[in-house]
Amino acid sequence: MAEISEFELEAVWDEFHRVVNMTSTELSAFLTTEAAAREDAGLPADAAGSEDGQQVLAVLQKRRMDLTDDDVRLMLRVVDTVDDHRDDHEADQGENSPWRRRMMLVGHDPLKPRA
């Protein structure tokens, strides 16, 4: 990985795992649910949900040493997305809200308590 130092990679890894509070099992299950797959009806489980969701799932299943530059860019984008939008709808945190679904598509369940 040429674009980032080991120190920076460790910080990105930690931040990514801070904001992605769903396990790979939880995210995989969510991506294949009816709620996540409304527009993806008929797709196989490994293609259900958003492309970012599938990429987040792939990163969750990797060891840090196996990350690619594309993985790191995705991780940074997910951290920014979650940090920018986590508190957007504090009053709209119902279990089935569209905002919650969008956040969960990148691995962040806003109804889980913050660490």
C-alpha positions in Angstrom: 0.0 0.0 0.0 1.9 3.0 -1.3 -0.6 5.9 -0.6 -0.6 5.7 3.2 1.8 5.2 6.0 1.4 2.3 8.6 0.6 4.9 11.3 -2.1 6.5 9.1 -3.5 3.1 8.1 -3.8 2.2 11.8 -5.8 5.4 12.4 -8.1 4.8 9.4 -8.6 1.2 10.5 -9.6 2.3 14.0 -11.9 5.1 12.8 -13.6 2.8 10.3 -14.2 0.2 13.0 -15.5 2.9 15.3 -18.2 4.1 12.9 -19.0 0.7 11.3 -20.7 -0.7 14.4 -22.4 -3.7 12.6 -20.6 -7.0 12.4 -20.0 -8.6 9.1 -22.8 -11.1 10.0 -25.2 -8.3 10.8 -24.4 -6.3 7.7 -24.6 -9.3 5.5 -28.0 -10.2 6.9 -29.2 -6.6 6.5 -28.1 -6.4 2.9 -30.2 -9.4 2.1 -33.3 -8.3 3.9 -36.4 -7.0 2.1 -35.7 -3.6 3.5 -32.2 -3.4 2.0 -33.1 -5.1 -1.2 -36.3 -3.3 -2.3 -34.6 -2.0 -5.5 -32.4 -5.1 -5.7 -35.2 -7.7 -5.8 -34.1 -10.9 -7.4 -30.4 -10.3 -7.0 -28.3 -13.0 -5.3 -27.3 -12.4 -1.7 -23.7 -11.4 -2.6 -25.1 -8.6 -4.8 -27.9 -7.3 -2.6 -27.9 -3.9 -1.0 -25.6 -1.1 -2.1 -22.3 -1.5 -3.8 -20.7 0.4 -0.9 -22.4 -2.0 1.5 -20.9 -5.0 -0.3 -17.5 -3.3 -0.2 -17.8 -2.5 3.5 -18.7 -6.1 4.1 -15.6 -7.2 2.1 -13.4 -4.9 4.2 -14.9 -6.2 7.5 -13.8 -9.7 6.4 -10.2 -8.7 5.7 -7.2 -8.4 7.9 -5.6 -4.9 8.0 -2.5 -6.2 6.3 -4.6 -7.3 3.3 -6.2 -4.0 2.6 -5.8 -2.4 -0.8 -5.7 1.3 -1.7 -9.3 1.1 -2.9 -10.3 -0.4 0.5 -8.6 2.5 2.3 -10.4 5.1 0.1 -13.7 3.3 0.8 -13.0 3.3 4.6 -12.2 7.0 4.5 -15.4 7.7 2.6 -17.5 5.6 5.0 -16.0 7.4 8.0 -16.8 10.8 6.5 -20.3 9.8 5.5 -21.2 8.4 8.9 -19.6 11.3 10.8 -21.3 13.8 8.5 -24.8 12.3 8.7 -24.9 10.4 12.0 -26.7 13.2 13.9 -28.8 14.5 10.9 -32.0 12.9 12.1 -31.7 12.6 15.8 -35.5 12.9 16.1 -36.1 10.5 13.2 -34.4 7.4 14.5 -37.3 5.0 14.2 -36.4 1.4 13.4 -37.7 1.6 9.9 -36.7 5.1 8.9 -35.2 5.7 5.5 -32.3 7.5 7.1 -31.5 4.5 9.3 -31.6 2.2 6.3 -29.2 4.4 4.4 -26.8 4.5 7.3 -27.0 0.7 7.7 -26.2 0.2 4.0 -22.6 1.4 5.0 -22.5 -0.6 8.2 -23.6 1.9 10.8 -26.7 1.2 12.8 -27.6 4.6 14.5 -29.8 2.8 17.0 -26.9 0.9 18.5 -25.4 2.7 21.5 -22.2 4.6 20.8 -19.1 3.1 22.2 
